[in-house]
């Protein structure tokens, strides 16, 4: 005997995530499948023979779940089933066909309103948030009456984990989009600050690595000495300051005349080729002076 069970769950979405980004996230079928903790395998397939006519245009997958019947995974088994994915303007619709007559229809939609948008009426009895966006899941389950409780519990647990993971991914994407959408003026200011910090760090490092000026002067002196040595001429050191010579305007004293006796001595020294000390001139006597 088959039993039909309906239940709805809502989950607030992080601020900063736009409606378009959330809907695009639901339209990514592979990501939605991989976020389900029960699914172990997935394969894209053509529409199976049991698909109704209205679902021939859907995207079909063959999925394999690992289901635990006892806590701690003491008893578990793998179940393979088919599922159709159909995109909606505000979300996603799925229809899964599992063994033993288990059939699940799920509808995922984005509700609520973003800041600046007019607030839409909130459906009563759902516990949906009054502000911001939220994810809504409507599940229509049909299965054997003896299995209804277990199947419902398994679906709610797996979908709760799926929604939590979806919220984490959406939160990370919202943070990345908000950082990339900073005002251009703020970005320029941040870039200028970073450039100033880099310039300050480079100037400090160059100052710490710059040798003292004494070493530079010694290097220059050694370079000049090496140049003089290579040229073969000794360096000429000037003891006078640069500029005009202060002694050039002073006339030299006149040369005294050579006496006759000095000329004779010089001539004799040249003839004999020997060194003679010049004899002193005789001092005049008292009679000569008188």
Buried (B, 14 or more C-beta within 10 A) or exposed (E): EEBEBEEBBBBBBBEBBBBEBBBEBBBEBEEBBEBBBBBEEBEEEEBEEEBEEEBEEBBBBBBBBBBEEEEEEEEEEEBEBBBBBBBBEBBBBBBBBBEEEBBBBBBBBBBBBBEEEEEEEBEEEBEBBEEBBBBBBBBBBBBBEEBBEEBBEBBBEBBBBBBEBBBEBBBEBBEEEEEEEEEEEEEEEEEEEEEEEEEEEEEEEEEEEEEEEEEEEEEEEEEEEEEEEEEEEEEEEEEEEEEEEEEEEEEEEEEEEEEEEEEEBEEEBEEEEEEEEEEEEEEEEEEEEE
